[in-house]
Every structure is written in structure tokens, then in C-alpha cells.
């Protein structure tokens, strides 16, 4: 399904106020599927010293894993001590950072509820699955399109089915 079709369906649904049989929204169907990494868990070496103050140990561990997987450092020239930082899938990485910032702000303003933690954990799991996936171009375009709205980015992450 193309992203444009999803928006057209949403507009159609908004225009059919009383029609419940044709209420197709963007939230009902998965648009993307990624294979989840099996070794992404609390036992990973990146999880030994994580800050668990806001979202809990699992979410903090997944964030540390995402930071380790998305950012690579390589030598500019062999033998030169300078390193170049490369961000894999920058649109996904920026969305994860934006969502992290947004959910931290929401958690300061309101009491932390289970849904915020579930959303954050799922976003991190999807991000980890997408790092090395090859079919993420459309997902990245949609995240880039919604870069100013973290709530819509969270909704896009929810449209990913983890296998």
C-alpha cells in the first residue's frame, strides 16, 4: 500500500461521518514488516550501565542498543587518529531522538503511565529492527515527512509489524 493511499483513505473516513462500514483508518493495517533482532535484549553488553530513571531498564537498554547500532565510527585515513561519525538510516535515528525528547517532556508534565513506556519500547524495538533492514526507504520518507510531529511519528512506528 502506498502512503498516499493511506492518507486518501483517512480523508475518505473523515468525510463519512455516520458510515461505520467504510471506516478505514491509517491505524488498522500494518504498512511495513521488519525482522526483529533476537539478540536485542537486556543481556547485551551495551546495557550494563544505562540510566533507567525515566522509562525503565528495558527501554533504556533498547535506547543504548539503538545508539550503538545507528552510529558507526571509522577512520578517515588509516593511521590517522581522527574518526568520522556515520549515522545509519538518519531519518529513523532522528525520529527516534525526536520521539525520545517528546516522551521525556510528556513524562515530566504528566505522571508516567504504562502506555508511554509501551510506546517508547516499541519504537526502540522497531528502530533496532530497521537498522539493518533493506526495505526501509518508504518508512524513512514517511518519518521524514512527519519530522515536526512526534505523535505522528509514533503512529508510523505502530504501523510496523515485527516478525
C-alpha positions in Angstrom: 0.0 0.0 0.0 1.4 3.4 -0.9 1.5 6.1 1.7 -0.6 8.4 -0.4 -3.4 5.8 -0.5 -3.3 5.7 3.3 -3.9 9.5 3.5 -6.6 9.3 0.9 -8.4 6.6 3.0 -8.1 8.8 6.1 -9.6 11.7 4.3 -12.4 9.5 3.0 -13.1 8.3 6.5 -13.2 11.8 7.8 -15.8 12.7 5.2 -18.1 9.7 6.0 -19.3 10.8 9.5 -22.0 8.2 10.0 -20.8 5.4 7.8 -19.2 2.8 10.0 -18.8 0.1 7.4 -16.2 2.1 5.4 -14.2 3.4 8.3 -10.8 2.5 7.1 -8.1 4.4 9.0 -4.4 4.6 8.8 -4.1 2.8 12.2 -5.8 -0.5 11.2 -3.3 -2.1 8.9 0.5 -2.7 9.0 2.3 -0.9 6.2 5.8 -2.3 6.8 7.3 -5.5 8.2 10.8 -5.8 9.6 12.5 -8.8 11.2 13.2 -8.2 14.9 16.7 -8.8 16.1 16.8 -11.7 18.5 19.9 -10.6 20.4 18.4 -7.2 21.2 17.8 -7.5 24.9 18.8 -6.7 28.4 21.7 -9.2 28.3 23.6 -7.2 25.7 26.9 -5.6 26.8 25.6 -2.1 26.0 23.1 -2.5 28.8 25.5 -2.8 31.7 25.5 0.9 32.6 22.3 2.5 31.4 20.2 5.2 33.0 16.8 3.6 34.0 15.3 6.7 35.7 12.6 7.6 33.1 11.4 4.6 31.1 12.7 1.6 32.9 15.6 -0.8 32.4 14.3 -2.5 29.2 13.6 0.8 27.4 16.9 2.3 28.5 18.7 -0.8 27.3 17.0 -0.7 23.9 17.9 3.0 23.6 21.6 2.2 24.3 21.5 -0.6 21.8 19.9 1.7 19.2 22.6 4.4 19.8 25.3 1.7 19.4 23.8 0.3 16.2 22.9 3.5 14.4 26.2 5.3 15.0 29.4 4.0 13.5 32.9 5.5 13.7 35.5 4.9 11.1 39.0 6.2 10.5 39.2 9.0 7.9 42.6 7.8 6.8 44.3 4.6 8.1 46.7 5.6 10.9 45.0 9.0 11.5 43.6 9.3 15.0 40.6 11.4 13.7 37.4 9.5 13.4 34.4 10.1 11.2 30.9 9.5 12.6 28.4 7.8 10.3 24.7 7.6 11.2 23.0 4.7 9.6 19.4 5.4 8.5 19.5 9.0 9.6 15.7 9.6 9.2 14.9 6.8 11.5 17.6 7.9 14.0 16.3 11.5 14.0 12.7 10.2 14.5 13.8 8.1 17.5 15.6 11.0 19.1 12.6 13.3 18.5 10.2 10.7 20.0 12.6 10.3 23.0 12.7 14.0 23.6 8.9 14.3 23.2 8.1 11.4 25.5 10.5 12.7 28.2 8.7 16.1 28.0 5.3 14.4 28.3 6.5 12.3 31.2 7.7 15.5 33.0 4.3 17.2 32.5 2.2 14.2 33.4 2.5 11.1 35.5 4.3 8.3 33.7 1.8 5.7 32.6 2.3 2.3 31.1 1.2 3.3 27.6 4.1 5.8 27.3 6.6 3.1 28.3 5.0 0.6 25.9 5.1 3.2 23.0 8.7 4.0 23.7 9.8 0.4 24.0 8.0 -0.5 20.7 9.6 2.5 18.9 13.0 1.3 20.1 12.3 -2.3 19.0 11.2 -1.2 15.5 14.2 1.1 15.2 16.6 -1.7 16.0 14.8 -4.0 13.5 15.1 -1.3 10.8 18.8 -0.5 11.2 20.0 -3.4 9.0 16.7 -3.9 7.0 17.0 -3.2 3.3 13.4 -2.2 2.6 13.0 0.9 4.7 13.0 3.7 2.1 9.3 4.3 2.2 9.2 4.2 6.0 12.1 6.7 6.2 10.3 9.0 3.8 7.2 9.0 5.9 9.2 9.6 9.1 11.0 12.5 7.4 7.6 13.9 6.2 6.3 13.9 9.8 9.6 15.2 11.4 7.8 18.1 13.1 5.2 15.9 14.7 6.4 13.2 17.1 2.9 11.9 17.7 2.5 11.1 14.0 6.0 9.5 14.0 4.9 7.2 16.9 1.8 6.3 14.9 4.1 5.4 11.9 6.2 3.2 14.2 3.0 1.4 15.3 2.3 0.6 11.6 5.4 -1.6 11.5 4.9 -5.3 12.1 7.8 -7.0 13.8 8.5 -10.6 12.6 
